[in-house]
Amino acid sequence: MAYDESGQPIYTERDVADLSEMRKIGLPFWLAGGSGSPEALQTALAEGATGIQVGTLFAYCAESGMRDDTKARTLDAIREGQASVFTDPLASPTGFPFKVVQLDNTLSEPELYAERMRICDIGYLREFYWTGEGKTALRCAAEPETDYVRKGGKIEDTVGRKCLCNALMADAGYPQIQKNGQIEQPLITSGDDVVKLSTWKRGYTAQDVVQYLLGE
């Protein structure tokens, strides 16, 4: 993996799906990633896709499950040109790059995340590992470093990892409240197309998104 000056992954032709091979499989497929536009939909259909997967546009519509105040604050920052998206190669415990909106007073701020008590209490992104006794157990690179190492993990794999489970639950308005009284804070994830929302009307709906994608 190569990275640019800001530390984001650099994608090349090797990362482009070979749609001719996809078509040979003979099963329905959808295209995703920067596909939230009428042009992208028509291109996908022309390539034989059944449709597209759209995340960002729906994530900020009136009906989405994101907390209203978090949604409004993010959209305001986008409209004012004060928010950007960073593709973090380390954030996800799974090892996959994770797109994070850089927004004040969220866990995108390294200093704020450093103040968070490191814990894994939901565990949706845990991985299986062999205990050495013929059994399997679970661990997460975002859990306390000592726990991860005790379970056979490498300390270097914990660097920069973030608890996405708790953060995304906080986005939806269901933050974990830890024993020390700490309330989990949000970490906003969005595709690069989130900047396009600077021109969308306040309170737009899912129907507005569908009509936009259909060119209506």
Stockholm file with secondary structure:
# STOCKHOLM 1.0

chainA/1-216         MAYDESGQPIYTERDVADLSEMRKIGLPFWLAGGSGSPEALQTALAEGATGIQVGTLFAYCAESGMRDDTKARTLDAIREGQASVFTDPLASPTGFPFKVVQLDNTLSEPELYAERMRICDIGYLREFYWTGEGKTALRCAAEPETDYVRKGGKIEDTVGRKCLCNALMADAGYPQIQKNGQIEQPLITSGDDVVKLSTWKRGYTAQDVVQYLLGE
#=GR chainA/1-216 SS CEECTTSCEECCGGGSCCHHHHHHHTSCCEEESSCCSHHHHHHHHHTTCSEEECCHHHHTSTTSSSCHHHHHHHHHHHHTTCCEEEEESSSSTTSSCEEEEECTTSTTSHHHHHTSCCCCSSCTTCEEEECSSSCEEEECTTSCHHHHHHTTCCGGGGTTCCCHHHHHHHHTTCCCBCTTSCBCCCCCCCCGGGGGGGGSCTTCCHHHHHHHHTTC
#=GC SS_cons         CEECTTSCEECCGGGSCCHHHHHHHTSCCEEESSCCSHHHHHHHHHTTCSEEECCHHHHTSTTSSSCHHHHHHHHHHHHTTCCEEEEESSSSTTSSCEEEEECTTSTTSHHHHHTSCCCCSSCTTCEEEECSSSCEEEECTTSCHHHHHHTTCCGGGGTTCCCHHHHHHHHTTCCCBCTTSCBCCCCCCCCGGGGGGGGSCTTCCHHHHHHHHTTC
//
